[in-house]
Amino acid sequence: MKCIKIASLMLALMFLVVGYVLAEGDAAKSKPQITCPVMGGKINKEIYTDYEGKRVYFCCKGCIGEFKKDPAKHIKKLEEEGVTLEKVPGAGLENESNSVSDARNSSCRSCGGCGCDSCS
């Protein structure tokens, strides 16, 4: 009887250790986005686009247009680097759309607010 209790305790302890190791492995694989998926520069948290419920940050406004040309390519690049993108605040609500939106200046005179000389 004592052997069964010890074996049960050892089995429970083993499951706890395995669970902890697996959880640590998943946490080590995911990391926050710190670089622009287009240019590779440091991100600016004020420059972003929301795509399929995920928020993607960029180093400059000009990268948003490049991202929009092939979002899947840039998302794949981030995922291969182990980056876990933030969810869009309020994502999952009934009226969520999967369209790309961005933080551009909609009153830009010529290019949509990318920061070019004609906009400055």
KEZALO-135845 format. One record per atom (N, C-alpha, C): residue number from 1; residue in three letters; chain; atom name; x, y, z. Coordinates in steps of 0.05 Angstrom, whole numbers. Each point is the difference from the previous one (the first is absolute). Layout:
BEGIN
   k   r c  a      u      v      w
 NUM ALA A CA      X      Y      Z
...
This chain:
BEGIN
   k   r c  a      u      v      w
   1 MET A  N     16    -24      0
   1 MET A CA    -16     24      0
   1 MET A  C     17     25      0
   2 LYS A  N     22      0     16
   2 LYS A CA     18     22      2
   2 LYS A  C     13      5    -28
   3 CYS A  N      7    -21    -14
   3 CYS A CA     12      2    -26
   3 CYS A  C    -18     14    -20
   4 ILE A  N    -26     -6      2
   4 ILE A CA    -20     12    -19
   4 ILE A  C     -1     30      5
   5 LYS A  N      0      8     25
   5 LYS A CA     -1     29      7
   5 LYS A  C     25     14    -10
   6 ILE A  N     23    -12      4
   6 ILE A CA     25     12    -10
   6 ILE A  C      0      2    -30
   7 ALA A  N     -9    -22    -13
   7 ALA A CA     -1      0    -30
   7 ALA A  C    -19     22    -10
   8 SER A  N    -23      2     13
   8 SER A CA    -20     21     -8
   8 SER A  C     12     28      4
   9 LEU A  N     13      4     22
   9 LEU A CA     13     26      5
   9 LEU A  C     21      6    -20
  10 MET A  N     16    -19     -7
  10 MET A CA     22      3    -20
  10 MET A  C    -12      6    -27
  11 LEU A  N    -22    -13     -7
  11 LEU A CA    -13      4    -26
  11 LEU A  C    -11     29     -1
  12 ALA A  N    -13      8     21
  12 ALA A CA    -12     27      1
  12 ALA A  C     23     21     -2
  13 LEU A  N     22     -4     14
  13 LEU A CA     22     18     -1
  13 LEU A  C     12      1    -29
  14 MET A  N      1    -23    -13
  14 MET A CA     11     -1    -27
  14 MET A  C    -18     17    -19
  15 PHE A  N    -26     -3      3
  15 PHE A CA    -18     16    -17
  15 PHE A  C      3     30      5
  16 LEU A  N      4      8     24
  16 LEU A CA      4     28      6
  16 LEU A  C     26     10    -13
  17 VAL A  N     21    -15      2
  17 VAL A CA     26      8    -11
  17 VAL A  C     -2      2    -31
  18 VAL A  N    -13    -20    -12
  18 VAL A CA     -2      0    -29
  18 VAL A  C    -17     24     -9
  19 GLY A  N    -22      5     14
  19 GLY A CA    -17     23     -7
  19 GLY A  C     15     26      2
  20 TYR A  N     16      3     21
  20 TYR A CA     16     25      3
  20 TYR A  C     20      3    -22
  21 VAL A  N     13    -21     -7
  21 VAL A CA     21      1    -21
  21 VAL A  C    -13      7    -27
  22 LEU A  N    -23    -12     -6
  22 LEU A CA    -14      6    -25
  22 LEU A  C     -9     29     -1
  23 ALA A  N    -10     10     23
  23 ALA A CA    -10     28      1
  23 ALA A  C     24     19     -4
  24 GLU A  N     22     -6     12
  24 GLU A CA     24     17     -3
  24 GLU A  C      9      0    -29
  25 GLY A  N     -1    -23    -13
  25 GLY A CA      9     -2    -28
  25 GLY A  C    -18     17    -18
  26 ASP A  N    -26      0      4
  26 ASP A CA    -18     17    -16
  26 ASP A  C      5     29      5
  27 ALA A  N      5      8     25
  27 ALA A CA      5     28      6
  27 ALA A  C     26      9    -12
  28 ALA A  N     20    -17     -2
  28 ALA A CA     26      7    -12
  28 ALA A  C     -3      3    -30
  29 LYS A  N    -19    -14    -12
  29 LYS A CA     -3      2    -29
  29 LYS A  C    -14     25     -9
  30 SER A  N    -17     11     17
  30 SER A CA    -15     24     -8
  30 SER A  C     13     25     13
  31 LYS A  N      1     21    -16
  31 LYS A CA     12     25     10
  31 LYS A  C    -15     23    -12
  32 PRO A  N      0     23     12
  32 PRO A CA    -15     23    -10
  32 PRO A  C     15     12    -25
  33 GLN A  N    -15     14    -16
  33 GLN A CA     11     12    -24
  33 GLN A  C     17     25      9
  34 ILE A  N     25      0     -9
  34 ILE A CA     18     23      6
  34 ILE A  C     12     12    -25
  35 THR A  N     -3    -15    -22
  35 THR A CA     12     10    -26
  35 THR A  C    -22      2    -21
  36 CYS A  N      4     18    -18
  36 CYS A CA    -18      5    -23
  36 CYS A  C      2    -24    -19
  37 PRO A  N    -23    -12     -9
  37 PRO A CA      1    -22    -18
  37 PRO A  C     10      7    -28
  38 VAL A  N     -1     25     -6
  38 VAL A CA      8      9    -28
  38 VAL A  C     30      8      0
  39 MET A  N      8     19     16
  39 MET A CA     27     10     -1
  39 MET A  C     18    -12     22
  40 GLY A  N    -11    -12     21
  40 GLY A CA     16    -12     21
  40 GLY A  C      9     20     21
  41 GLY A  N     -9     25     -2
  41 GLY A CA      7     20     20
  41 GLY A  C    -16     -3     26
  42 LYS A  N      7     15     20
  42 LYS A CA    -14      0     25
  42 LYS A  C    -28     11     -4
  43 ILE A  N    -21    -13     11
  43 ILE A CA    -27      9     -4
  43 ILE A  C     -7     25     15
  44 ASN A  N    -19     14    -10
  44 ASN A CA    -12     23     13
  44 ASN A  C    -29     -8      7
  45 LYS A  N     -7     -2     25
  45 LYS A CA    -26    -10      8
  45 LYS A  C    -23     18     -8
  46 GLU A  N      6     24    -11
  46 GLU A CA    -21     18    -10
  46 GLU A  C     -5     -5    -30
  47 ILE A  N     16    -16    -13
  47 ILE A CA     -3     -6    -28
  47 ILE A  C     -7    -30     -3
  48 TYR A  N    -24     -5     -8
  48 TYR A CA     -9    -28     -2
  48 TYR A  C    -22     -4    -20
  49 THR A  N     -6    -25     -6
  49 THR A CA    -23     -7    -16
  49 THR A  C    -12    -24     14
  50 ASP A  N    -26     -3     -2
  50 ASP A CA    -14    -23     11
  50 ASP A  C     -7    -18    -23
  51 TYR A  N      8    -26      1
  51 TYR A CA     -5    -19    -21
  51 TYR A  C     -9    -26     12
  52 GLU A  N    -24     -9     -9
  52 GLU A CA    -12    -25      9
  52 GLU A  C      1     -3     30
  53 GLY A  N     -7     21     14
  53 GLY A CA     -2     -1     29
  53 GLY A  C     26      3     15
  54 LYS A  N     22      5    -15
  54 LYS A CA     26      3     13
  54 LYS A  C     11     28     -6
  55 ARG A  N     14     11     19
  55 ARG A CA     12     26     -3
  55 ARG A  C     29     -3     -8
  56 VAL A  N      8     13    -23
  56 VAL A CA     27     -2    -10
  56 VAL A  C     12     28      1
  57 TYR A  N     23      3     13
  57 TYR A CA     13     26      4
  57 TYR A  C     22      3    -21
  58 PHE A  N      7     25     -6
  58 PHE A CA     20      7    -20
  58 PHE A  C     19     21     10
  59 CYS A  N     23      3    -14
  59 CYS A CA     20     20      7
  59 CYS A  C     -8     27    -10
  60 CYS A  N    -14      1    -23
  60 CYS A CA     -9     25    -12
  60 CYS A  C    -26     -4    -16
  61 LYS A  N    -14     21     -6
  61 LYS A CA    -25     -2    -14
  61 LYS A  C      3    -10    -28
  62 GLY A  N     22      4    -12
  62 GLY A CA      5    -10    -27
  62 GLY A  C     -2    -30     -2
  63 CYS A  N      7    -14     21
  63 CYS A CA      0    -30      0
  63 CYS A  C    -29    -11     -1
  64 ILE A  N    -20     15      8
  64 ILE A CA    -27    -10      0
  64 ILE A  C     -9     -7    -28
  65 GLY A  N      6     18    -20
  65 GLY A CA     -7     -6    -28
  65 GLY A  C     14    -24    -11
  66 GLU A  N     25     -4      8
  66 GLU A CA     15    -24     -9
  66 GLU A  C    -12    -25     12
  67 PHE A  N     -8      2     25
  67 PHE A CA    -12    -23     14
  67 PHE A  C    -26     -8    -15
  68 LYS A  N    -16     20     -7
  68 LYS A CA    -26     -5    -13
  68 LYS A  C      3    -14    -27
  69 LYS A  N     23      2    -13
  69 LYS A CA      3    -13    -26
  69 LYS A  C      0    -31      4
  70 ASP A  N     10    -10     22
  70 ASP A CA      1    -29      5
  70 ASP A  C      1     -5     30
  71 PRO A  N    -23      4     14
  71 PRO A CA      0     -3     29
  71 PRO A  C      9    -28      9
  72 ALA A  N     -9    -21    -14
  72 ALA A CA      6    -27      8
  72 ALA A  C     31     -5      1
  73 LYS A  N     14     12    -19
  73 LYS A CA     29     -3     -1
  73 LYS A  C     13     11     26
  74 HIS A  N     -9     24      8
  74 HIS A CA     12     13     23
  74 HIS A  C     -9    -13     26
  75 ILE A  N    -25     -9      1
  75 ILE A CA     -9    -15     24
  75 ILE A  C     16    -26      3
  76 LYS A  N      4    -14    -22
  76 LYS A CA     15    -25      1
  76 LYS A  C     29      5     10
  77 LYS A  N     12     22     -9
  77 LYS A CA     27      7      8
  77 LYS A  C      1      4     31
  78 LEU A  N    -19     14     11
  78 LEU A CA     -1      4     28
  78 LEU A  C     -4    -26     15
  79 GLU A  N    -19    -17    -10
  79 GLU A CA     -5    -25     14
  79 GLU A  C     25    -18     -1
  80 GLU A  N     15      0    -22
  80 GLU A CA     24    -16     -2
  80 GLU A  C     21      9     21
  81 GLU A  N     -1     26      7
  81 GLU A CA     18     11     20
  81 GLU A  C    -10     -5     28
  82 GLY A  N    -23    -14      3
  82 GLY A CA    -11     -6     26
  82 GLY A  C    -16     23     12
  83 VAL A  N     -7     20    -16
  83 VAL A CA    -15     23     11
  83 VAL A  C    -30     -7      2
  84 THR A  N    -11      7     23
  84 THR A CA    -29     -3      4
  84 THR A  C    -12     28     -1
  85 LEU A  N    -16      5    -21
  85 LEU A CA    -12     26     -3
  85 LEU A  C    -22      5     21
  86 GLU A  N     -2     25      8
  86 GLU A CA    -21      8     18
  86 GLU A  C    -27     -2    -13
  87 LYS A  N    -21     -7     15
  87 LYS A CA    -27      0    -11
  87 LYS A  C     -9     29      0
  88 VAL A  N    -17      6    -20
  88 VAL A CA    -11     27     -2
  88 VAL A  C    -19      4     24
  89 PRO A  N      3     23     14
  89 PRO A CA    -18      5     22
  89 PRO A  C    -29     -2     -9
  90 GLY A  N    -16    -15     14
  90 GLY A CA    -28     -3     -8
  90 GLY A  C     -4    -22    -21
  91 ALA A  N     21    -13     -9
  91 ALA A CA     -3    -21    -20
  91 ALA A  C    -17    -23     11
  92 GLY A  N    -15    -12    -18
  92 GLY A CA    -18    -21      8
  92 GLY A  C    -28      9      5
  93 LEU A  N     -5     26     -2
  93 LEU A CA    -27     11      2
  93 LEU A  C    -15     -7    -25
  94 GLU A  N    -26      1      1
  94 GLU A CA    -16     -8    -23
  94 GLU A  C      5     16    -25
  95 ASN A  N      6     25      2
  95 ASN A CA      4     17    -23
  95 ASN A  C     28      3    -10
  96 GLU A  N     18    -18      9
  96 GLU A CA     28      1     -8
  96 GLU A  C      2     -5    -30
  97 SER A  N     17     15    -13
  97 SER A CA      5     -5    -28
  97 SER A  C     28     -9     -4
  98 ASN A  N      5    -15    -20
  98 ASN A CA     27    -10     -6
  98 ASN A  C     15     18    -20
  99 SER A  N     -9     24     -3
  99 SER A CA     13     18    -19
  99 SER A  C     24     13     13
 100 VAL A  N     19      9    -17
 100 VAL A CA     23     14     11
 100 VAL A  C     -8     29      5
 101 SER A  N      6      9     24
 101 SER A CA     -4     28      7
 101 SER A  C     27     10      9
 102 ASP A  N      5     26      0
 102 ASP A CA     26      9      9
 102 ASP A  C     -2     27     14
 103 ALA A  N     23      8     10
 103 ALA A CA      2     25     15
 103 ALA A  C     10     23    -18
 104 ARG A  N     -7      0    -25
 104 ARG A CA      9     21    -18
 104 ARG A  C    -16     26      5
 105 ASN A  N     12     21     -9
 105 ASN A CA    -13     26      1
 105 ASN A  C    -18      2    -25
 106 SER A  N    -26     -2      4
 106 SER A CA    -18     -1    -23
 106 SER A  C     -2     27    -14
 107 SER A  N     11     21     12
 107 SER A CA     -2     26    -13
 107 SER A  C     26      6    -16
 108 CYS A  N     17    -20     -5
 108 CYS A CA     24      4    -15
 108 CYS A  C     -6     11    -27
 109 ARG A  N     16     19     -9
 109 ARG A CA     -4     13    -26
 109 ARG A  C      7    -17    -24
 110 SER A  N     20    -18      3
 110 SER A CA      9    -14    -24
 110 SER A  C      3    -30      3
 111 CYS A  N      8    -10     23
 111 CYS A CA      7    -28      1
 111 CYS A  C    -13    -16     22
 112 GLY A  N    -19     12     15
 112 GLY A CA    -13    -15     21
 112 GLY A  C     13      2     27
 113 GLY A  N     19     17      3
 113 GLY A CA     12      5     26
 113 GLY A  C     25    -17      6
 114 CYS A  N     15     -7    -21
 114 CYS A CA     23    -17      5
 114 CYS A  C     24     15     11
 115 GLY A  N     -1     26      1
 115 GLY A CA     22     15     11
 115 GLY A  C     19     10    -21
 116 CYS A  N     -8     -1    -25
 116 CYS A CA     18     10    -21
 116 CYS A  C      3     30      1
 117 ASP A  N     18     11    -15
 117 ASP A CA      5     29      0
 117 ASP A  C    -24     17     -7
 118 SER A  N    -17    -10    -19
 118 SER A CA    -23     15     -7
 118 SER A  C    -21      1     21
 119 CYS A  N      1    -18     19
 119 CYS A CA    -19     -1     22
 119 CYS A  C      9     17     24
 120 SER A  N     26      3      2
 120 SER A CA     10     14     24
 120 SER A  C     -5     29      0
